[in-house]
Amino acid sequence: MTVNVCVIIPVHNEEATIGRLVTAVKALGLDVVVVNDGSTDGSQKEASSRGAVVLTNTSKKGKGLSLQEGFAHALRQTYSGVITMDGDGQHDPADLKQFLNMVESYPDSVVTGNRMKGHEGMPLVRFWTNWSMSVIISWLCRQRVPDTQCGYRYIGRPVLERMHLTSRDFEIETEVLIQAARLGYRIHSVPIKTIYSDEKSKINPLKDTWRFFAYLIREGLRSR
């Protein structure tokens, strides 16, 4: 592989899945950075024992701040970009090859995973929520992004260097896209599989939904 990327995985109590995930990613020859966000289980031990670099928050800070810590670490190294994955096992490491193939052609861009083509097994409420949010955020980005809420994505180093991220939690997925688009970068997509089981979502229906819409309203006003 001619691209030099690392995979960043924020985790909070993902002991059951993070070890296997790190092993699978390392098997593809990629470096892994796990941001342990105040886990109280064995997530840190599992990740480090499988060869990941582990950055640890002593208390839970949120996905947004954890990703920002991972980005800062990557920028201190010589990586040409990063790929973000979730630590709960929903993202298939086999799809990394699709990202890397796209990155070969578009290294200075953002590449998002697209779950909307092969959405069999995705809960219906989640499908329609993702679809509607993607319509709104695509409008704000002035380019079509079919799955804006997917956390499986590539971000090129030039994009990371120019962004000024402030999101503390799950709204960071949206902030990255909007900032990248406003900086003039293209957002590409690759189809991915998503593995759904009976894991409990970490999104707080009230607090995180309010934070998400508050962010969208601010950005919508800025775009007028």
C-alpha positions as CSV (number, residue, x, y, z in Angstrom):
1,M,0.0,0.0,0.0
2,T,1.4,3.4,-1.0
3,V,-0.8,5.4,1.4
4,N,0.4,5.9,4.9
5,V,-2.6,6.1,7.2
6,C,-3.4,5.1,10.7
7,V,-6.7,3.9,12.1
8,I,-8.2,5.8,15.0
9,I,-10.7,4.0,17.2
10,P,-12.4,5.8,20.2
11,V,-13.7,3.3,22.7
12,H,-15.7,3.4,25.9
13,N,-16.1,-0.1,27.5
14,E,-15.6,-2.1,24.4
15,E,-13.6,-5.0,25.9
16,A,-15.6,-7.6,24.1
17,T,-14.8,-6.3,20.6
18,I,-11.8,-4.1,20.6
19,G,-9.1,-6.8,20.7
20,R,-10.4,-8.6,17.6
21,L,-10.8,-5.3,15.8
22,V,-7.2,-4.2,16.5
23,T,-5.9,-7.6,15.4
24,A,-7.8,-7.5,12.1
25,V,-6.7,-4.0,11.3
26,K,-3.0,-4.7,12.2
27,A,-3.2,-7.8,9.9
28,L,-3.6,-5.4,7.0
29,G,-0.4,-3.6,7.9
30,L,-2.0,-0.5,9.3
31,D,-1.1,1.3,12.6
32,V,-3.9,1.5,15.1
33,V,-4.5,4.3,17.7
34,V,-7.1,3.5,20.3
35,V,-8.4,6.4,22.4
36,N,-9.7,4.8,25.6
37,D,-12.3,7.3,26.8
38,G,-12.6,6.6,30.5
39,S,-13.4,2.8,30.1
40,T,-13.9,0.9,33.3
41,D,-13.5,-2.5,31.8
42,G,-10.5,-4.2,30.1
43,S,-10.6,-2.2,26.9
44,Q,-7.2,-0.6,27.4
45,K,-5.5,-3.9,28.2
46,E,-7.2,-5.6,25.2
47,A,-6.1,-2.9,22.8
48,S,-2.5,-2.6,24.0
49,S,-2.0,-6.3,24.1
50,R,-2.9,-6.6,20.4
51,G,-0.4,-3.9,19.4
52,A,-2.4,-0.6,19.4
53,V,-1.1,2.7,20.6
54,V,-3.5,3.6,23.4
55,L,-4.3,7.1,24.5
56,T,-6.2,7.2,27.7
57,N,-8.7,9.6,29.2
58,T,-9.0,9.1,32.9
59,S,-12.7,10.1,32.7
60,K,-15.2,10.0,29.8
61,K,-14.9,13.1,27.6
62,G,-17.0,12.0,24.6
63,K,-16.4,10.8,21.1
64,G,-15.7,14.2,19.6
65,L,-12.9,15.1,22.1
66,S,-11.5,11.6,21.9
67,L,-11.3,11.8,18.1
68,Q,-9.6,15.1,18.3
69,E,-7.0,13.6,20.6
70,G,-6.4,10.9,18.0
71,F,-6.1,13.4,15.2
72,A,-3.6,15.4,17.2
73,H,-1.5,12.3,17.7
74,A,-1.6,11.4,14.0
75,L,-0.6,14.9,13.0
76,R,2.5,14.6,15.2
77,Q,3.5,11.6,13.2
78,T,4.1,11.3,9.4
79,Y,0.7,9.9,8.4
80,S,-0.8,11.2,5.2
81,G,-4.3,10.7,6.7
82,V,-6.4,8.8,9.2
83,I,-9.3,6.3,9.0
84,T,-11.8,6.4,11.9
85,M,-13.7,3.3,13.0
86,D,-16.1,2.6,15.8
87,G,-15.0,0.1,18.5
88,D,-18.2,-1.8,18.9
89,G,-17.7,-4.2,16.0
90,Q,-20.2,-2.6,13.6
91,H,-17.5,-1.7,11.1
92,D,-16.0,-4.5,9.0
93,P,-12.2,-4.3,8.8
94,A,-12.4,-5.9,5.4
95,D,-13.8,-2.7,4.0
96,L,-10.6,-0.9,4.8
97,K,-9.3,-2.1,1.4
98,Q,-12.1,-0.1,-0.3
99,F,-11.2,3.0,1.6
100,L,-7.5,2.6,0.7
101,N,-8.3,2.1,-3.0
102,M,-10.3,5.3,-3.0
103,V,-7.6,7.1,-1.1
104,E,-5.0,6.2,-3.7
105,S,-6.9,8.4,-6.1
106,Y,-8.1,11.1,-3.7
107,P,-5.6,11.4,-0.8
108,D,-6.4,15.0,0.0
109,S,-10.1,14.6,0.6
110,V,-12.7,12.9,2.9
111,V,-14.1,9.5,2.1
112,T,-17.1,8.3,4.1
113,G,-18.6,4.9,4.4
114,N,-22.0,4.5,2.8
115,R,-24.4,2.0,4.5
116,M,-27.4,3.2,2.6
117,K,-27.1,1.0,-0.5
118,G,-26.9,-2.3,1.4
119,H,-29.0,-1.3,4.4
120,E,-30.5,-4.8,4.9
121,G,-30.6,-5.4,8.7
122,M,-30.4,-1.7,9.6
123,P,-33.3,-0.8,11.9
124,L,-35.9,1.2,10.0
125,V,-35.9,4.1,12.3
126,R,-32.1,4.4,12.0
127,F,-32.4,4.2,8.2
128,W,-34.9,7.0,7.9
129,T,-33.0,9.1,10.5
130,N,-29.7,8.7,8.6
131,W,-31.4,9.5,5.2
132,S,-33.1,12.6,6.4
133,M,-30.0,13.9,8.2
134,S,-28.0,13.2,5.1
135,V,-30.3,15.4,3.0
136,I,-29.9,18.3,5.4
137,I,-26.2,18.0,5.8
138,S,-25.6,17.5,2.1
139,W,-27.4,20.9,1.6
140,L,-25.1,22.5,4.1
141,C,-22.0,20.9,2.5
142,R,-23.2,21.9,-1.0
143,Q,-22.4,18.4,-2.2
144,R,-24.1,15.1,-1.9
145,V,-23.1,12.9,0.9
146,P,-25.3,9.8,1.0
147,D,-24.5,8.7,4.6
148,T,-23.4,11.6,6.8
149,Q,-23.7,9.8,10.1
150,C,-21.3,7.0,9.4
151,G,-18.3,7.1,11.6
152,Y,-16.2,4.9,9.3
153,R,-14.3,7.4,7.2
154,Y,-11.0,8.7,5.9
155,I,-9.7,12.2,6.4
156,G,-6.6,13.4,4.6
157,R,-3.8,15.1,6.4
158,P,-4.3,18.5,4.6
159,V,-8.0,18.5,5.8
160,L,-7.1,17.7,9.4
161,E,-4.4,20.4,9.4
162,R,-6.9,23.1,8.4
163,M,-9.9,22.1,10.5
164,H,-10.7,23.7,13.9
165,L,-13.0,21.1,15.5
166,T,-14.9,21.9,18.7
167,S,-17.5,19.2,19.0
168,R,-17.3,17.2,22.2
169,D,-19.4,14.2,21.2
170,F,-21.3,12.5,18.3
171,E,-22.0,15.7,16.4
172,I,-18.3,15.6,15.4
173,E,-19.3,13.4,12.4
174,T,-21.3,16.3,11.0
175,E,-18.7,19.0,11.9
176,V,-16.0,17.2,10.0
177,L,-18.0,17.1,6.8
178,I,-19.2,20.7,7.0
179,Q,-15.8,22.1,7.8
180,A,-14.1,20.0,5.1
181,A,-16.7,21.1,2.5
182,R,-16.4,24.8,3.4
183,L,-12.6,24.5,3.1
184,G,-13.2,23.3,-0.5
185,Y,-12.5,19.6,-0.1
186,R,-14.5,16.9,-1.9
187,I,-16.3,14.3,0.1
188,H,-16.3,10.9,-1.6
189,S,-18.1,7.7,-0.5
190,V,-17.5,4.0,-0.6
191,P,-20.2,1.3,0.1
192,I,-19.6,-0.6,3.3
193,K,-21.2,-3.4,5.3
194,T,-22.5,-2.7,8.8
195,I,-22.8,-5.5,11.3
196,Y,-25.8,-5.0,13.5
197,S,-26.3,-7.1,16.7
198,D,-28.2,-6.3,19.9
199,E,-25.6,-3.9,21.3
200,K,-27.1,-0.8,23.1
201,S,-26.6,2.5,21.3
202,K,-24.3,5.0,23.2
203,I,-26.3,7.9,21.8
204,N,-28.4,9.7,24.5
205,P,-31.8,10.3,22.7
206,L,-32.4,13.6,24.4
207,K,-29.0,15.2,25.1
208,D,-27.3,14.1,21.9
209,T,-30.3,14.9,19.6
210,W,-30.5,18.4,21.1
211,R,-26.7,18.9,20.7
212,F,-26.9,17.7,17.1
213,F,-29.8,20.0,16.2
214,A,-28.2,23.0,18.0
215,Y,-25.1,22.5,15.9
216,L,-27.1,22.2,12.7
217,I,-29.0,25.4,13.5
218,R,-25.8,27.3,14.1
219,E,-24.3,26.0,10.9
220,G,-27.5,26.7,9.0
221,L,-27.4,30.3,10.2
222,R,-23.8,30.7,9.2
223,S,-24.5,29.5,5.7
224,R,-27.2,32.2,5.0
